[in-house]
């Protein structure tokens, strides 16, 4: 999100030199979740985010996921997606001078509709992710940099207040965070009052962990009005690769409610940037 680690052309040129990193043990600092696996996916097509389908398969998003017509229209970045009631929600942003952001919603029948949000005063152009509340009525998204909020919109198509075939989309309140967060790449609902979010913050200044997995507990379920969120850092996302370097990048996050599986993506550094590791977790209950 803060950067495309390598351009499409440069990444393609690295195919022959790529060396993939492997799994490893879960962090001892992880008190709530235990790591259960790690797989490799292609950064170009899968390195921006992921979402679990009802049938248990995964939908991935990456640079090459952007349809040509949307790229021509100026939507050059796709964020971490979500799936709700069979509808796929994608977050798009444009150039550094953009004055709007866009959410594309694809119906179960394959029809895609565009919902464009004109930036409000003080709003950043970034559109890092899309996640839909468990009642399918509200869409939560986020900006880049240091922020004390997450944005809330009516969920296009699923919320009756939105146009039926695409159109304008206005904000509907926000989640006001009790701690500053930095470079949020993806969030997903675990329950109606809890989200898990992946942060690409490498500084260790806001939380002790580097690239932390954050938990946001809401005062009440999202309802289109401002609600407070309590932020807790759970653990550092792994930074493991056969390649040297520190330029990892935390990306999308997904929680599969049917299996209780949490997944988080981390792009590898250096010449391994063509590979993204998807780490899987299960919650420790005892």
C-alpha positions in Angstrom: 0.0 0.0 0.0 2.7 2.5 0.9 4.6 1.4 -2.1 4.4 -1.1 -4.9 7.5 -3.0 -3.8 8.5 -3.6 -7.4 6.9 -2.5 -10.6 5.1 -5.2 -12.6 7.9 -5.2 -15.1 10.6 -5.5 -12.5 8.8 -8.2 -10.7 8.3 -10.3 -13.8 12.1 -10.0 -14.4 12.7 -11.6 -11.0 11.0 -14.9 -11.7 14.2 -16.7 -12.5 16.0 -15.4 -9.5 13.2 -16.0 -7.0 13.9 -18.1 -3.9 10.9 -18.9 -1.7 10.9 -18.7 2.1 9.4 -21.4 4.3 7.2 -21.8 7.4 8.3 -22.1 11.0 7.1 -22.1 14.6 4.6 -19.7 16.0 5.9 -16.8 18.1 6.1 -17.4 21.8 4.7 -13.9 22.3 1.4 -15.0 20.7 -0.9 -15.6 23.7 -4.3 -15.7 21.8 -3.5 -17.3 18.5 -1.3 -20.1 17.4 0.3 -20.3 14.0 -0.9 -23.4 12.1 0.7 -23.1 8.7 2.3 -20.9 6.1 1.9 -21.1 2.3 3.3 -19.1 -0.6 1.3 -17.2 -3.2 2.2 -15.0 -6.1 2.6 -11.3 -5.1 1.5 -10.0 -8.5 -1.9 -11.7 -8.4 -2.4 -12.3 -4.7 -0.2 -10.0 -2.6 -2.7 -7.2 -1.8 -5.3 -9.2 0.1 -7.5 -12.2 0.4 -11.1 -13.3 1.5 -12.6 -16.6 2.3 -15.6 -17.9 0.2 -18.5 -19.9 1.6 -17.1 -23.1 0.0 -13.8 -22.7 1.9 -11.7 -21.6 -1.1 -9.8 -18.3 -1.0 -10.1 -15.2 -3.2 -6.9 -13.3 -3.7 -6.2 -9.8 -5.0 -3.0 -8.3 -6.4 -1.7 -5.9 -9.0 -2.8 -8.1 -11.9 -6.3 -8.4 -10.4 -7.3 -4.9 -11.6 -9.5 -5.2 -14.7 -8.3 -3.3 -17.7 -11.2 -1.0 -17.9 -10.7 0.1 -14.3 -7.0 0.6 -14.8 -7.7 2.7 -17.9 -10.1 4.8 -15.8 -7.3 5.5 -13.3 -7.9 3.0 -10.6 -4.4 1.7 -10.2 -4.4 0.1 -6.8 -6.6 -2.6 -5.3 -6.8 -3.3 -1.6 -7.7 -6.2 0.7 -11.2 -7.5 -0.4 -14.1 -9.0 1.5 -17.0 -11.4 0.6 -20.4 -10.9 2.2 -23.5 -12.9 1.2 -21.7 -14.0 -2.0 -21.0 -10.4 -3.0 -17.3 -9.5 -3.5 -16.2 -6.0 -2.3 -13.0 -4.5 -3.7 -11.3 -1.3 -2.6 -9.7 0.9 -5.3 -7.7 4.0 -5.2 -6.3 6.3 -7.9 -3.2 8.4 -8.4 -1.6 10.7 -5.8 -3.8 13.5 -7.0 -7.1 11.6 -6.8 -10.0 13.3 -5.2 -12.1 10.2 -4.8 -11.9 6.5 -4.1 -14.0 3.6 -5.3 -15.5 0.4 -4.1 -16.4 -2.2 -6.7 -19.0 -4.8 -5.8 -19.4 -8.0 -7.9 -22.7 -9.9 -7.4 -22.9 -13.7 -7.2 -24.0 -13.6 -10.8 -20.9 -11.8 -11.9 -22.3 -8.3 -12.4 -19.9 -5.6 -11.2 -21.0 -2.1 -10.0 -18.9 0.9 -9.0 -19.5 3.1 -6.0 -17.4 6.3 -6.0 -16.8 8.2 -2.8 -15.7 11.9 -3.1 -13.1 12.6 -0.5 -14.3 14.6 2.5 -12.3 17.4 4.1 -9.2 15.9 5.7 -9.7 12.5 4.2 -6.7 10.7 2.6 -7.1 9.2 -0.8 -5.9 5.8 0.3 -8.4 2.9 0.1 -6.5 0.1 1.9 -9.2 -2.5 2.4 -12.9 -3.3 2.5 -14.7 -5.4 5.1 -18.4 -5.8 5.6 -20.1 -6.1 9.0 -21.6 -9.4 10.0 -25.2 -8.0 9.4 -24.1 -7.2 5.8 -25.2 -3.5 6.2 -21.9 -1.6 6.7 -18.7 -1.4 4.9 -15.5 -0.5 6.9 -12.4 0.8 5.2 -9.2 2.6 6.1 -6.6 5.2 5.1 -2.8 5.2 5.2 -0.4 6.7 7.6 -1.1 7.6 11.2 -4.9 7.5 11.8 -7.3 7.5 14.8 -10.3 6.2 12.9 -11.6 3.7 10.4 -14.2 4.8 7.9 -17.8 3.4 7.8 -20.0 3.4 4.7 -23.4 1.8 3.9 -22.5 -1.5 2.3 -23.2 -1.1 -1.5 -26.1 -3.2 -2.8 -26.6 -4.9 0.5 -27.7 -1.7 2.4 -31.0 -0.5 0.9 -29.8 3.1 1.2 -27.3 2.7 -1.6 -28.0 2.9 -5.4 -28.9 -0.4 -6.9 -26.6 -0.2 -9.9 -23.6 1.8 -8.7 -23.3 5.5 -8.0 -22.1 7.9 -5.2 -21.2 6.6 -1.8 -21.1 8.9 1.3 -19.5 8.1 4.6 -21.8 7.1 7.5 -20.0 7.7 10.7 -16.7 6.2 11.7 -14.9 4.0 14.2 -13.1 6.3 16.5 -9.9 4.5 17.8 -8.6 5.1 21.3 -5.0 4.7 20.0 -3.3 5.9 16.9 -2.6 3.2 14.4 -0.3 3.3 11.4 -0.4 1.9 7.9 -3.4 -0.4 8.2 -3.4 -2.7 5.3 -6.5 -4.9 6.0 -9.1 -5.6 8.6 -11.8 -8.3 8.9 -14.7 -8.8 11.3 -14.4 -11.6 13.8 -17.6 -10.8 15.5 -20.1 -7.9 15.3 -17.9 -6.0 17.8 -14.4 -7.1 17.0 -12.1 -6.6 14.1 -8.6 -7.9 13.5 -6.3 -5.6 11.4 -2.8 -6.0 9.9 -0.5 -3.0 10.3 2.6 -2.4 8.2 4.1 -0.2 10.9 7.8 -1.2 11.1 8.8 1.5 13.7 7.9 -0.2 17.0 6.9 3.3 18.3 3.2 3.0 18.5 3.2 -0.7 19.7 6.0 -2.9 20.9 5.6 -5.2 18.0 6.9 -4.7 14.4 4.2 -5.0 11.9 1.6 -5.9 14.5 -1.7 -7.8 14.2 -4.1 -5.4 15.9 -7.5 -6.2 17.6 -10.2 -3.5 17.6 -13.0 -4.0 20.1 -16.1 -1.9 19.5 -18.3 -0.3 22.1 -21.3 -1.7 20.1 -21.9 -3.1 16.7 -21.4 -0.8 13.7 -24.7 1.0 12.9 -23.7 3.9 10.7 -23.0 6.3 13.6 -19.7 7.0 15.2 -18.6 4.2 17.6 -15.4 3.9 19.7 -12.9 1.2 19.2 -10.3 -0.1 21.7 -7.0 -1.1 20.0 -4.8 -3.9 21.3 -1.7 -5.3 19.7 -1.8 -9.1 19.7 1.5 -10.2 18.1 4.0 -9.3 15.4 3.3 -10.7 12.0 6.2 -13.1 11.0 9.1 -11.8 8.9 10.7 -15.0 7.6 12.3 -15.5 4.2 15.3 -17.2 2.6 16.1 -13.7 1.2 17.9 -11.1 3.2 16.5 -7.6 3.8 14.1 -5.8 6.0 11.6 -4.6 3.4 8.8 -7.0 4.3 5.3 -5.6 3.9 2.2 -6.7 5.9 -0.8 -6.9 3.6 -4.3 -8.4 3.7 -6.0 -10.2 6.6 -9.0 -12.6 6.6 -11.0 -14.4 9.2 -13.0 -17.4 8.1 -16.0 -17.6 10.4 -16.8 -21.1 9.3 -13.5 -22.6 10.4 -12.2 -20.0 12.9 -9.1 -19.6 10.7 -7.2 -16.3 10.7 -4.9 -15.6 7.7 -2.5 -12.7 7.2 -0.3 -11.9 4.3 3.4 -10.7 4.4 5.3 -9.8 1.2 8.9 -11.1 1.4 11.9 -8.8 1.0 14.5 -8.2 -1.7 14.4 -10.5 -4.8 11.8 -12.7 -3.0 9.3 -9.9 -3.3 7.5 -11.8 -5.9 6.4 -14.2 -3.1 3.8 -13.4 -0.4 3.6 -15.7 2.6 0.1 -16.4 3.9 0.2 -17.3 7.6 -2.7 -19.2 9.1 -3.7 -19.1 12.8 -6.3 -20.7 15.1 -7.4 -19.1 18.4 -6.2 -20.7 21.6 -9.2 -21.4 23.9 -7.6 -23.0 26.8 
